[in-house]
Amino acid sequence: MPSPLIAPSLLSADLTNLAASLDAVRGADYLHFDVMDGRFVPNLTFGPALVQAVKRCSDLPVDAHLMVDDPDGTVDWYIDAGADIVSVHVEAARHLDRLVHHIQDRGCKAGVVLNPATPVEVLEDIVDAVDLVVLMSVNPGFGGQKFIENTYAKLDRLARMLDAHDARPIVEVDGGVTRCNARELAARGVRMYVAGSAVFGAADPAAEVEAIRAAAGQVR
C-alpha cells in the first residue's frame, strides 16, 4: 500500500503567525487550503493571495479545496496562485468533465469532492478521469466537527466502484480525521488525510502529523 499522505488544514491554523504555523507542520505531505465563498457554504475564508503567501513560506504542495458556487469561474485564480491540486464539488460544478480536464491541462492534479449526503454513484462517468476523490466526512463550512460514521460505508461503495473501473485516484477524506480513526480509514482505501483541529489543536502539531501517519500506515 502506498504511504499515507497527511494534509493539515490551514482552516485550523493560527493565521496571526502564519510562518510559525507552517513551520510546525513542515513534516506533512500537503497543506490543505479550504476556500469558502459564503454562498456554497456558510463561511468565508481564503483567497488566492493567501495561497501565494503560503507558497512563499513553505515548500509543501498546496491542496486547494474549492467550496464555492462558481468553481468553473474561479479555478484559474488558485492555479495561478500556485496550487498543486485543485478539488471542486460535484454539487457546484456546472460542467464537471470539462473542468476536471481544464485543471489537468493547466498542470495541476484535479480532484472531485462529495458532500456527506451525495452518493458516490454520481462519479460513475468521471472517476476514470480524476486524480483524487475527496469524501467530506463532516458537513463543509466549519472546522472542529465530529466525524460522520456513515463515511465508512461510503468508502466501501467507492472502493467497489474504483475496482469495477480499474481506476486508482488518490482517495482523500476531509473532516474529523484523527489518529483514532486513521487506521480504519486506511483499511478502506484512504490515502490522503485532511486533519485540521486534530493537528493544529495539539500541543505538538508535528508529532500529531506523525501519529496520524503511523496509525494510517499500520494497514498493509
Biotite code that builds the C-alpha atoms (Angstrom):
import biotite.structure as struc

atoms = struc.array([
    struc.Atom([0.000, 0.000, 0.000], chain_id="A", res_id=1, res_name="MET", atom_name="CA", element="C"),
    struc.Atom([1.361, 3.485, -0.837], chain_id="A", res_id=2, res_name="PRO", atom_name="CA", element="C"),
    struc.Atom([2.427, 5.573, 2.140], chain_id="A", res_id=3, res_name="SER", atom_name="CA", element="C"),
    struc.Atom([-0.257, 7.798, 3.704], chain_id="A", res_id=4, res_name="PRO", atom_name="CA", element="C"),
    struc.Atom([-0.326, 11.482, 2.823], chain_id="A", res_id=5, res_name="LEU", atom_name="CA", element="C"),
    struc.Atom([-1.081, 13.928, 5.639], chain_id="A", res_id=6, res_name="ILE", atom_name="CA", element="C"),
    struc.Atom([-2.573, 17.303, 4.732], chain_id="A", res_id=7, res_name="ALA", atom_name="CA", element="C"),
    struc.Atom([-3.095, 19.637, 7.702], chain_id="A", res_id=8, res_name="PRO", atom_name="CA", element="C"),
    struc.Atom([-5.966, 22.050, 7.117], chain_id="A", res_id=9, res_name="SER", atom_name="CA", element="C"),
    struc.Atom([-4.998, 25.701, 7.438], chain_id="A", res_id=10, res_name="LEU", atom_name="CA", element="C"),
    struc.Atom([-8.581, 26.458, 8.467], chain_id="A", res_id=11, res_name="LEU", atom_name="CA", element="C"),
    struc.Atom([-7.497, 25.488, 11.995], chain_id="A", res_id=12, res_name="SER", atom_name="CA", element="C"),
    struc.Atom([-4.064, 27.170, 11.918], chain_id="A", res_id=13, res_name="ALA", atom_name="CA", element="C"),
    struc.Atom([-3.098, 30.346, 13.751], chain_id="A", res_id=14, res_name="ASP", atom_name="CA", element="C"),
    struc.Atom([-3.090, 32.758, 10.836], chain_id="A", res_id=15, res_name="LEU", atom_name="CA", element="C"),
    struc.Atom([-1.809, 35.591, 13.024], chain_id="A", res_id=16, res_name="THR", atom_name="CA", element="C"),
    struc.Atom([1.503, 33.744, 12.890], chain_id="A", res_id=17, res_name="ASN", atom_name="CA", element="C"),
    struc.Atom([1.354, 32.012, 9.529], chain_id="A", res_id=18, res_name="LEU", atom_name="CA", element="C"),
    struc.Atom([5.060, 31.280, 9.230], chain_id="A", res_id=19, res_name="ALA", atom_name="CA", element="C"),
    struc.Atom([5.155, 29.556, 12.622], chain_id="A", res_id=20, res_name="ALA", atom_name="CA", element="C"),
    struc.Atom([2.021, 27.538, 11.828], chain_id="A", res_id=21, res_name="SER", atom_name="CA", element="C"),
    struc.Atom([3.547, 26.323, 8.580], chain_id="A", res_id=22, res_name="LEU", atom_name="CA", element="C"),
    struc.Atom([6.858, 25.523, 10.237], chain_id="A", res_id=23, res_name="ASP", atom_name="CA", element="C"),
    struc.Atom([5.034, 23.417, 12.835], chain_id="A", res_id=24, res_name="ALA", atom_name="CA", element="C"),
    struc.Atom([3.746, 21.059, 10.121], chain_id="A", res_id=25, res_name="VAL", atom_name="CA", element="C"),
    struc.Atom([6.735, 21.057, 7.799], chain_id="A", res_id=26, res_name="ARG", atom_name="CA", element="C"),
    struc.Atom([6.850, 17.251, 8.028], chain_id="A", res_id=27, res_name="GLY", atom_name="CA", element="C"),
    struc.Atom([3.420, 16.930, 6.403], chain_id="A", res_id=28, res_name="ALA", atom_name="CA", element="C"),
    struc.Atom([2.921, 15.990, 2.757], chain_id="A", res_id=29, res_name="ASP", atom_name="CA", element="C"),
    struc.Atom([0.478, 18.686, 1.661], chain_id="A", res_id=30, res_name="TYR", atom_name="CA", element="C"),
    struc.Atom([-1.138, 21.832, 3.025], chain_id="A", res_id=31, res_name="LEU", atom_name="CA", element="C"),
    struc.Atom([-4.924, 21.734, 2.729], chain_id="A", res_id=32, res_name="HIS", atom_name="CA", element="C"),
    struc.Atom([-6.447, 25.060, 1.798], chain_id="A", res_id=33, res_name="PHE", atom_name="CA", element="C"),
    struc.Atom([-10.209, 25.463, 2.383], chain_id="A", res_id=34, res_name="ASP", atom_name="CA", element="C"),
    struc.Atom([-11.690, 28.061, 0.043], chain_id="A", res_id=35, res_name="VAL", atom_name="CA", element="C"),
    struc.Atom([-15.207, 29.109, 1.142], chain_id="A", res_id=36, res_name="MET", atom_name="CA", element="C"),
    struc.Atom([-17.258, 31.813, -0.549], chain_id="A", res_id=37, res_name="ASP", atom_name="CA", element="C"),
    struc.Atom([-20.053, 32.348, 1.984], chain_id="A", res_id=38, res_name="GLY", atom_name="CA", element="C"),
    struc.Atom([-22.621, 31.037, -0.506], chain_id="A", res_id=39, res_name="ARG", atom_name="CA", element="C"),
    struc.Atom([-21.884, 27.387, -1.225], chain_id="A", res_id=40, res_name="PHE", atom_name="CA", element="C"),
    struc.Atom([-21.075, 27.024, 2.474], chain_id="A", res_id=41, res_name="VAL", atom_name="CA", element="C"),
    struc.Atom([-21.976, 29.378, 5.360], chain_id="A", res_id=42, res_name="PRO", atom_name="CA", element="C"),
    struc.Atom([-18.460, 30.681, 5.891], chain_id="A", res_id=43, res_name="ASN", atom_name="CA", element="C"),
    struc.Atom([-15.962, 32.942, 4.147], chain_id="A", res_id=44, res_name="LEU", atom_name="CA", element="C"),
    struc.Atom([-12.286, 32.065, 4.193], chain_id="A", res_id=45, res_name="THR", atom_name="CA", element="C"),
    struc.Atom([-9.261, 32.294, 1.927], chain_id="A", res_id=46, res_name="PHE", atom_name="CA", element="C"),
    struc.Atom([-8.474, 33.841, -1.427], chain_id="A", res_id=47, res_name="GLY", atom_name="CA", element="C"),
    struc.Atom([-5.621, 33.284, -3.870], chain_id="A", res_id=48, res_name="PRO", atom_name="CA", element="C"),
    struc.Atom([-3.426, 35.917, -2.196], chain_id="A", res_id=49, res_name="ALA", atom_name="CA", element="C"),
    struc.Atom([-3.106, 33.680, 0.852], chain_id="A", res_id=50, res_name="LEU", atom_name="CA", element="C"),
    struc.Atom([-2.116, 30.744, -1.363], chain_id="A", res_id=51, res_name="VAL", atom_name="CA", element="C"),
    struc.Atom([0.672, 32.921, -2.724], chain_id="A", res_id=52, res_name="GLN", atom_name="CA", element="C"),
    struc.Atom([1.741, 33.820, 0.809], chain_id="A", res_id=53, res_name="ALA", atom_name="CA", element="C"),
    struc.Atom([1.764, 30.174, 1.843], chain_id="A", res_id=54, res_name="VAL", atom_name="CA", element="C"),
    struc.Atom([3.888, 29.252, -1.170], chain_id="A", res_id=55, res_name="LYS", atom_name="CA", element="C"),
    struc.Atom([6.433, 31.879, -0.131], chain_id="A", res_id=56, res_name="ARG", atom_name="CA", element="C"),
    struc.Atom([6.630, 30.426, 3.391], chain_id="A", res_id=57, res_name="CYS", atom_name="CA", element="C"),
    struc.Atom([6.543, 26.695, 2.700], chain_id="A", res_id=58, res_name="SER", atom_name="CA", element="C"),
    struc.Atom([7.874, 24.165, 0.215], chain_id="A", res_id=59, res_name="ASP", atom_name="CA", element="C"),
    struc.Atom([4.887, 21.852, 0.762], chain_id="A", res_id=60, res_name="LEU", atom_name="CA", element="C"),
    struc.Atom([2.466, 21.424, -2.136], chain_id="A", res_id=61, res_name="PRO", atom_name="CA", element="C"),
    struc.Atom([-0.954, 23.052, -1.749], chain_id="A", res_id=62, res_name="VAL", atom_name="CA", element="C"),
    struc.Atom([-4.201, 21.086, -1.947], chain_id="A", res_id=63, res_name="ASP", atom_name="CA", element="C"),
    struc.Atom([-6.883, 23.701, -2.710], chain_id="A", res_id=64, res_name="ALA", atom_name="CA", element="C"),
    struc.Atom([-10.446, 22.621, -1.905], chain_id="A", res_id=65, res_name="HIS", atom_name="CA", element="C"),
    struc.Atom([-12.941, 24.977, -3.557], chain_id="A", res_id=66, res_name="LEU", atom_name="CA", element="C"),
    struc.Atom([-16.187, 25.173, -1.614], chain_id="A", res_id=67, res_name="MET", atom_name="CA", element="C"),
    struc.Atom([-17.628, 27.815, -3.916], chain_id="A", res_id=68, res_name="VAL", atom_name="CA", element="C"),
    struc.Atom([-20.728, 28.382, -6.033], chain_id="A", res_id=69, res_name="ASP", atom_name="CA", element="C"),
    struc.Atom([-18.759, 29.012, -9.221], chain_id="A", res_id=70, res_name="ASP", atom_name="CA", element="C"),
    struc.Atom([-15.733, 26.708, -9.415], chain_id="A", res_id=71, res_name="PRO", atom_name="CA", element="C"),
    struc.Atom([-15.792, 26.933, -13.217], chain_id="A", res_id=72, res_name="ASP", atom_name="CA", element="C"),
    struc.Atom([-15.076, 30.652, -12.983], chain_id="A", res_id=73, res_name="GLY", atom_name="CA", element="C"),
    struc.Atom([-12.557, 30.605, -10.136], chain_id="A", res_id=74, res_name="THR", atom_name="CA", element="C"),
    struc.Atom([-10.255, 27.569, -10.521], chain_id="A", res_id=75, res_name="VAL", atom_name="CA", element="C"),
    struc.Atom([-7.718, 29.573, -12.518], chain_id="A", res_id=76, res_name="ASP", atom_name="CA", element="C"),
    struc.Atom([-7.272, 32.036, -9.648], chain_id="A", res_id=77, res_name="TRP", atom_name="CA", element="C"),
    struc.Atom([-5.911, 29.256, -7.459], chain_id="A", res_id=78, res_name="TYR", atom_name="CA", element="C"),
    struc.Atom([-3.893, 27.569, -10.187], chain_id="A", res_id=79, res_name="ILE", atom_name="CA", element="C"),
    struc.Atom([-2.251, 30.917, -10.990], chain_id="A", res_id=80, res_name="ASP", atom_name="CA", element="C"),
    struc.Atom([-1.569, 31.410, -7.261], chain_id="A", res_id=81, res_name="ALA", atom_name="CA", element="C"),
    struc.Atom([0.425, 28.167, -7.151], chain_id="A", res_id=82, res_name="GLY", atom_name="CA", element="C"),
    struc.Atom([-1.945, 25.400, -6.066], chain_id="A", res_id=83, res_name="ALA", atom_name="CA", element="C"),
    struc.Atom([-0.743, 21.902, -6.911], chain_id="A", res_id=84, res_name="ASP", atom_name="CA", element="C"),
    struc.Atom([-4.110, 20.157, -6.502], chain_id="A", res_id=85, res_name="ILE", atom_name="CA", element="C"),
    struc.Atom([-7.474, 21.805, -7.129], chain_id="A", res_id=86, res_name="VAL", atom_name="CA", element="C"),
    struc.Atom([-10.580, 19.934, -5.988], chain_id="A", res_id=87, res_name="SER", atom_name="CA", element="C"),
    struc.Atom([-14.119, 21.006, -6.870], chain_id="A", res_id=88, res_name="VAL", atom_name="CA", element="C"),
    struc.Atom([-17.504, 19.892, -5.581], chain_id="A", res_id=89, res_name="HIS", atom_name="CA", element="C"),
    struc.Atom([-19.685, 17.845, -7.886], chain_id="A", res_id=90, res_name="VAL", atom_name="CA", element="C"),
    struc.Atom([-22.657, 19.682, -6.357], chain_id="A", res_id=91, res_name="GLU", atom_name="CA", element="C"),
    struc.Atom([-21.358, 23.028, -7.667], chain_id="A", res_id=92, res_name="ALA", atom_name="CA", element="C"),
    struc.Atom([-19.565, 22.357, -10.962], chain_id="A", res_id=93, res_name="ALA", atom_name="CA", element="C"),
    struc.Atom([-21.732, 23.047, -13.996], chain_id="A", res_id=94, res_name="ARG", atom_name="CA", element="C"),
    struc.Atom([-19.522, 21.219, -16.472], chain_id="A", res_id=95, res_name="HIS", atom_name="CA", element="C"),
    struc.Atom([-17.540, 18.784, -14.355], chain_id="A", res_id=96, res_name="LEU", atom_name="CA", element="C"),
    struc.Atom([-15.811, 16.789, -17.097], chain_id="A", res_id=97, res_name="ASP", atom_name="CA", element="C"),
    struc.Atom([-14.628, 19.942, -18.853], chain_id="A", res_id=98, res_name="ARG", atom_name="CA", element="C"),
    struc.Atom([-13.497, 21.487, -15.567], chain_id="A", res_id=99, res_name="LEU", atom_name="CA", element="C"),
    struc.Atom([-11.510, 18.413, -14.497], chain_id="A", res_id=100, res_name="VAL", atom_name="CA", element="C"),
    struc.Atom([-9.664, 18.331, -17.800], chain_id="A", res_id=101, res_name="HIS", atom_name="CA", element="C"),
    struc.Atom([-9.073, 22.086, -17.703], chain_id="A", res_id=102, res_name="HIS", atom_name="CA", element="C"),
    struc.Atom([-7.410, 21.779, -14.284], chain_id="A", res_id=103, res_name="ILE", atom_name="CA", element="C"),
    struc.Atom([-5.210, 18.966, -15.575], chain_id="A", res_id=104, res_name="GLN", atom_name="CA", element="C"),
    struc.Atom([-4.362, 20.860, -18.758], chain_id="A", res_id=105, res_name="ASP", atom_name="CA", element="C"),
    struc.Atom([-3.158, 23.728, -16.539], chain_id="A", res_id=106, res_name="ARG", atom_name="CA", element="C"),
    struc.Atom([-0.667, 21.334, -14.925], chain_id="A", res_id=107, res_name="GLY", atom_name="CA", element="C"),
    struc.Atom([-2.495, 20.579, -11.654], chain_id="A", res_id=108, res_name="CYS", atom_name="CA", element="C"),
    struc.Atom([-3.995, 17.426, -10.254], chain_id="A", res_id=109, res_name="LYS", atom_name="CA", element="C"),
    struc.Atom([-7.794, 17.532, -10.354], chain_id="A", res_id=110, res_name="ALA", atom_name="CA", element="C"),
    struc.Atom([-9.993, 16.303, -7.533], chain_id="A", res_id=111, res_name="GLY", atom_name="CA", element="C"),
    struc.Atom([-13.741, 15.915, -7.155], chain_id="A", res_id=112, res_name="VAL", atom_name="CA", element="C"),
    struc.Atom([-15.422, 16.337, -3.770], chain_id="A", res_id=113, res_name="VAL", atom_name="CA", element="C"),
    struc.Atom([-18.640, 14.820, -2.445], chain_id="A", res_id=114, res_name="LEU", atom_name="CA", element="C"),
    struc.Atom([-20.675, 16.216, 0.429], chain_id="A", res_id=115, res_name="ASN", atom_name="CA", element="C"),
    struc.Atom([-21.830, 13.703, 3.080], chain_id="A", res_id=116, res_name="PRO", atom_name="CA", element="C"),
    struc.Atom([-25.292, 13.244, 1.547], chain_id="A", res_id=117, res_name="ALA", atom_name="CA", element="C"),
    struc.Atom([-24.070, 12.948, -2.052], chain_id="A", res_id=118, res_name="THR", atom_name="CA", element="C"),
    struc.Atom([-23.862, 9.305, -3.199], chain_id="A", res_id=119, res_name="PRO", atom_name="CA", element="C"),
    struc.Atom([-20.654, 8.028, -4.745], chain_id="A", res_id=120, res_name="VAL", atom_name="CA", element="C"),
    struc.Atom([-22.641, 6.821, -7.753], chain_id="A", res_id=121, res_name="GLU", atom_name="CA", element="C"),
    struc.Atom([-22.569, 10.350, -9.211], chain_id="A", res_id=122, res_name="VAL", atom_name="CA", element="C"),
    struc.Atom([-18.888, 9.705, -10.006], chain_id="A", res_id=123, res_name="LEU", atom_name="CA", element="C"),
    struc.Atom([-19.612, 6.779, -12.329], chain_id="A", res_id=124, res_name="GLU", atom_name="CA", element="C"),
    struc.Atom([-18.898, 8.761, -15.504], chain_id="A", res_id=125, res_name="ASP", atom_name="CA", element="C"),
    struc.Atom([-15.947, 10.828, -14.247], chain_id="A", res_id=126, res_name="ILE", atom_name="CA", element="C"),
    struc.Atom([-13.988, 8.527, -11.932], chain_id="A", res_id=127, res_name="VAL", atom_name="CA", element="C"),
    struc.Atom([-11.679, 7.332, -14.724], chain_id="A", res_id=128, res_name="ASP", atom_name="CA", element="C"),
    struc.Atom([-10.511, 10.901, -15.368], chain_id="A", res_id=129, res_name="ALA", atom_name="CA", element="C"),
    struc.Atom([-9.823, 12.332, -11.919], chain_id="A", res_id=130, res_name="VAL", atom_name="CA", element="C"),
    struc.Atom([-6.636, 12.321, -9.859], chain_id="A", res_id=131, res_name="ASP", atom_name="CA", element="C"),
    struc.Atom([-8.390, 12.478, -6.476], chain_id="A", res_id=132, res_name="LEU", atom_name="CA", element="C"),
    struc.Atom([-11.747, 11.605, -4.994], chain_id="A", res_id=133, res_name="VAL", atom_name="CA", element="C"),
    struc.Atom([-12.472, 13.535, -1.801], chain_id="A", res_id=134, res_name="VAL", atom_name="CA", element="C"),
    struc.Atom([-15.199, 12.433, 0.593], chain_id="A", res_id=135, res_name="LEU", atom_name="CA", element="C"),
    struc.Atom([-16.368, 15.017, 3.103], chain_id="A", res_id=136, res_name="MET", atom_name="CA", element="C"),
    struc.Atom([-16.717, 13.284, 6.460], chain_id="A", res_id=137, res_name="SER", atom_name="CA", element="C"),
    struc.Atom([-18.289, 16.395, 8.001], chain_id="A", res_id=138, res_name="VAL", atom_name="CA", element="C"),
    struc.Atom([-20.694, 18.909, 6.533], chain_id="A", res_id=139, res_name="ASN", atom_name="CA", element="C"),
    struc.Atom([-18.495, 21.555, 4.905], chain_id="A", res_id=140, res_name="PRO", atom_name="CA", element="C"),
    struc.Atom([-18.196, 25.060, 6.251], chain_id="A", res_id=141, res_name="GLY", atom_name="CA", element="C"),
    struc.Atom([-16.530, 24.877, 9.656], chain_id="A", res_id=142, res_name="PHE", atom_name="CA", element="C"),
    struc.Atom([-13.630, 23.148, 11.362], chain_id="A", res_id=143, res_name="GLY", atom_name="CA", element="C"),
    struc.Atom([-13.740, 21.073, 14.515], chain_id="A", res_id=144, res_name="GLY", atom_name="CA", element="C"),
    struc.Atom([-16.779, 18.964, 13.617], chain_id="A", res_id=145, res_name="GLN", atom_name="CA", element="C"),
    struc.Atom([-17.365, 15.339, 14.571], chain_id="A", res_id=146, res_name="LYS", atom_name="CA", element="C"),
    struc.Atom([-16.578, 12.628, 12.024], chain_id="A", res_id=147, res_name="PHE", atom_name="CA", element="C"),
    struc.Atom([-19.690, 11.223, 10.282], chain_id="A", res_id=148, res_name="ILE", atom_name="CA", element="C"),
    struc.Atom([-19.649, 7.454, 10.818], chain_id="A", res_id=149, res_name="GLU", atom_name="CA", element="C"),
    struc.Atom([-21.514, 6.698, 7.584], chain_id="A", res_id=150, res_name="ASN", atom_name="CA", element="C"),
    struc.Atom([-18.320, 7.683, 5.761], chain_id="A", res_id=151, res_name="THR", atom_name="CA", element="C"),
    struc.Atom([-17.004, 4.146, 6.278], chain_id="A", res_id=152, res_name="TYR", atom_name="CA", element="C"),
    struc.Atom([-19.870, 2.572, 4.322], chain_id="A", res_id=153, res_name="ALA", atom_name="CA", element="C"),
    struc.Atom([-19.491, 5.236, 1.653], chain_id="A", res_id=154, res_name="LYS", atom_name="CA", element="C"),
    struc.Atom([-15.799, 4.400, 1.308], chain_id="A", res_id=155, res_name="LEU", atom_name="CA", element="C"),
    struc.Atom([-16.700, 0.745, 0.844], chain_id="A", res_id=156, res_name="ASP", atom_name="CA", element="C"),
    struc.Atom([-19.040, 1.660, -2.016], chain_id="A", res_id=157, res_name="ARG", atom_name="CA", element="C"),
    struc.Atom([-16.387, 3.890, -3.542], chain_id="A", res_id=158, res_name="LEU", atom_name="CA", element="C"),
    struc.Atom([-13.814, 1.082, -3.376], chain_id="A", res_id=159, res_name="ALA", atom_name="CA", element="C"),
    struc.Atom([-16.149, -1.237, -5.266], chain_id="A", res_id=160, res_name="ARG", atom_name="CA", element="C"),
    struc.Atom([-16.697, 1.405, -7.942], chain_id="A", res_id=161, res_name="MET", atom_name="CA", element="C"),
    struc.Atom([-12.975, 2.017, -8.346], chain_id="A", res_id=162, res_name="LEU", atom_name="CA", element="C"),
    struc.Atom([-12.336, -1.708, -8.663], chain_id="A", res_id=163, res_name="ASP", atom_name="CA", element="C"),
    struc.Atom([-15.039, -2.025, -11.294], chain_id="A", res_id=164, res_name="ALA", atom_name="CA", element="C"),
    struc.Atom([-13.418, 0.761, -13.327], chain_id="A", res_id=165, res_name="HIS", atom_name="CA", element="C"),
    struc.Atom([-9.855, -0.329, -12.554], chain_id="A", res_id=166, res_name="ASP", atom_name="CA", element="C"),
    struc.Atom([-9.356, 3.314, -11.536], chain_id="A", res_id=167, res_name="ALA", atom_name="CA", element="C"),
    struc.Atom([-6.778, 4.377, -8.957], chain_id="A", res_id=168, res_name="ARG", atom_name="CA", element="C"),
    struc.Atom([-7.278, 8.007, -7.949], chain_id="A", res_id=169, res_name="PRO", atom_name="CA", element="C"),
    struc.Atom([-5.994, 9.112, -4.558], chain_id="A", res_id=170, res_name="ILE", atom_name="CA", element="C"),
    struc.Atom([-8.847, 8.770, -2.063], chain_id="A", res_id=171, res_name="VAL", atom_name="CA", element="C"),
    struc.Atom([-8.928, 11.648, 0.417], chain_id="A", res_id=172, res_name="GLU", atom_name="CA", element="C"),
    struc.Atom([-11.109, 12.087, 3.490], chain_id="A", res_id=173, res_name="VAL", atom_name="CA", element="C"),
    struc.Atom([-11.724, 15.558, 4.864], chain_id="A", res_id=174, res_name="ASP", atom_name="CA", element="C"),
    struc.Atom([-13.213, 16.278, 8.291], chain_id="A", res_id=175, res_name="GLY", atom_name="CA", element="C"),
    struc.Atom([-12.920, 14.865, 11.780], chain_id="A", res_id=176, res_name="GLY", atom_name="CA", element="C"),
    struc.Atom([-9.786, 12.867, 10.933], chain_id="A", res_id=177, res_name="VAL", atom_name="CA", element="C"),
    struc.Atom([-7.660, 11.884, 13.933], chain_id="A", res_id=178, res_name="THR", atom_name="CA", element="C"),
    struc.Atom([-5.100, 9.296, 14.938], chain_id="A", res_id=179, res_name="ARG", atom_name="CA", element="C"),
    struc.Atom([-8.043, 7.299, 16.343], chain_id="A", res_id=180, res_name="CYS", atom_name="CA", element="C"),
    struc.Atom([-9.824, 6.731, 13.020], chain_id="A", res_id=181, res_name="ASN", atom_name="CA", element="C"),
    struc.Atom([-6.905, 6.877, 10.573], chain_id="A", res_id=182, res_name="ALA", atom_name="CA", element="C"),
    struc.Atom([-6.311, 3.119, 10.653], chain_id="A", res_id=183, res_name="ARG", atom_name="CA", element="C"),
    struc.Atom([-9.965, 2.327, 9.917], chain_id="A", res_id=184, res_name="GLU", atom_name="CA", element="C"),
    struc.Atom([-9.912, 4.822, 7.047], chain_id="A", res_id=185, res_name="LEU", atom_name="CA", element="C"),
    struc.Atom([-6.720, 3.318, 5.640], chain_id="A", res_id=186, res_name="ALA", atom_name="CA", element="C"),
    struc.Atom([-8.324, -0.131, 5.693], chain_id="A", res_id=187, res_name="ALA", atom_name="CA", element="C"),
    struc.Atom([-10.991, 1.255, 3.357], chain_id="A", res_id=188, res_name="ARG", atom_name="CA", element="C"),
    struc.Atom([-8.578, 2.660, 0.803], chain_id="A", res_id=189, res_name="GLY", atom_name="CA", element="C"),
    struc.Atom([-7.938, 6.187, 2.048], chain_id="A", res_id=190, res_name="VAL", atom_name="CA", element="C"),
    struc.Atom([-4.517, 7.557, 1.221], chain_id="A", res_id=191, res_name="ARG", atom_name="CA", element="C"),
    struc.Atom([-4.763, 11.305, 1.969], chain_id="A", res_id=192, res_name="MET", atom_name="CA", element="C"),
    struc.Atom([-5.878, 12.530, 5.408], chain_id="A", res_id=193, res_name="TYR", atom_name="CA", element="C"),
    struc.Atom([-7.049, 16.100, 5.952], chain_id="A", res_id=194, res_name="VAL", atom_name="CA", element="C"),
    struc.Atom([-6.769, 16.967, 9.629], chain_id="A", res_id=195, res_name="ALA", atom_name="CA", element="C"),
    struc.Atom([-7.300, 20.457, 10.974], chain_id="A", res_id=196, res_name="GLY", atom_name="CA", element="C"),
    struc.Atom([-8.116, 20.811, 14.649], chain_id="A", res_id=197, res_name="SER", atom_name="CA", element="C"),
    struc.Atom([-6.527, 17.432, 15.438], chain_id="A", res_id=198, res_name="ALA", atom_name="CA", element="C"),
    struc.Atom([-3.176, 18.777, 14.215], chain_id="A", res_id=199, res_name="VAL", atom_name="CA", element="C"),
    struc.Atom([-3.209, 22.494, 14.963], chain_id="A", res_id=200, res_name="PHE", atom_name="CA", element="C"),
    struc.Atom([-5.079, 21.986, 18.239], chain_id="A", res_id=201, res_name="GLY", atom_name="CA", element="C"),
    struc.Atom([-2.426, 19.591, 19.504], chain_id="A", res_id=202, res_name="ALA", atom_name="CA", element="C"),
    struc.Atom([0.334, 20.653, 21.851], chain_id="A", res_id=203, res_name="ALA", atom_name="CA", element="C"),
    struc.Atom([2.846, 19.399, 19.285], chain_id="A", res_id=204, res_name="ASP", atom_name="CA", element="C"),
    struc.Atom([1.431, 19.633, 15.729], chain_id="A", res_id=205, res_name="PRO", atom_name="CA", element="C"),
    struc.Atom([4.483, 17.957, 14.195], chain_id="A", res_id=206, res_name="ALA", atom_name="CA", element="C"),
    struc.Atom([4.112, 14.949, 16.485], chain_id="A", res_id=207, res_name="ALA", atom_name="CA", element="C"),
    struc.Atom([0.386, 14.739, 15.695], chain_id="A", res_id=208, res_name="GLU", atom_name="CA", element="C"),
    struc.Atom([1.108, 14.644, 11.968], chain_id="A", res_id=209, res_name="VAL", atom_name="CA", element="C"),
    struc.Atom([3.388, 11.679, 12.568], chain_id="A", res_id=210, res_name="GLU", atom_name="CA", element="C"),
    struc.Atom([0.865, 9.998, 14.892], chain_id="A", res_id=211, res_name="ALA", atom_name="CA", element="C"),
    struc.Atom([-1.809, 10.115, 12.183], chain_id="A", res_id=212, res_name="ILE", atom_name="CA", element="C"),
    struc.Atom([0.679, 8.891, 9.613], chain_id="A", res_id=213, res_name="ARG", atom_name="CA", element="C"),
    struc.Atom([1.730, 5.998, 11.869], chain_id="A", res_id=214, res_name="ALA", atom_name="CA", element="C"),
    struc.Atom([-1.875, 4.977, 12.572], chain_id="A", res_id=215, res_name="ALA", atom_name="CA", element="C"),
    struc.Atom([-2.757, 5.014, 8.864], chain_id="A", res_id=216, res_name="ALA", atom_name="CA", element="C"),
    struc.Atom([0.423, 3.161, 7.979], chain_id="A", res_id=217, res_name="GLY", atom_name="CA", element="C"),
    struc.Atom([-0.441, 0.173, 10.186], chain_id="A", res_id=218, res_name="GLN", atom_name="CA", element="C"),
    struc.Atom([-2.618, -1.208, 7.391], chain_id="A", res_id=219, res_name="VAL", atom_name="CA", element="C"),
    struc.Atom([-0.769, -3.292, 4.816], chain_id="A", res_id=220, res_name="ARG", atom_name="CA", element="C"),
])
